[in-house]
Amino acid sequence: IMLKEAAQIISQAHQNGLVAILWIYPRGKNIPDPKEGGLTAGAAGIATSLGADFVKITVPHEEKNQTIAEILNFVQNIAGNTKVICSGGEAINPEQFLKNIYDQINNGHVHGAAIGRNIYQHKLNYAIKMTEAIYGIIYENLTLDQAIKILK
């Protein structure tokens, strides 16, 4: 039912000149590992099949000698023309967070990051600097060191 409704909404969005973004986070009692790479790739494949322009996914964890970036690269390949956006995840050390985003964008070849608590849980001045650093990584091709310097 949800997939049918999503397909209809995507079609309506496109008919009205809008982009369609799906948040696909498989979870529930029948999902033993919601951060498993194959499951994440399947979610991206569903978004592609439904015609979504973007899909927001939970970042998978490392597995079977594959880094997160390698898995994300696979996920983006499965997604085809649907652009993958990674969720921001839980609040972590800001420099590690920037490193994660850098790796997702530059090594995982995803197209963006949707950030919440890793920005809004900081004081305004620092949140602005974090936003500028993330922007620099995603849109200005900054190195990780350049992005970290923005924070300081």
Secondary structure, DSSP 8 states (H G I E B T S, - for coil): -HHHHHHHHHHHHHHTT---EEE----STT-S-TT-HHHHHHHHHHHHHHT-SEEEE-----BTTB-HHHHHHHHHHHHTTSEEEEE--S---HHHHHHHHHHHHHTS---EEE-SHHHHTS-HHHHHHHHHHHHHHHHS---HHHHHHHH-
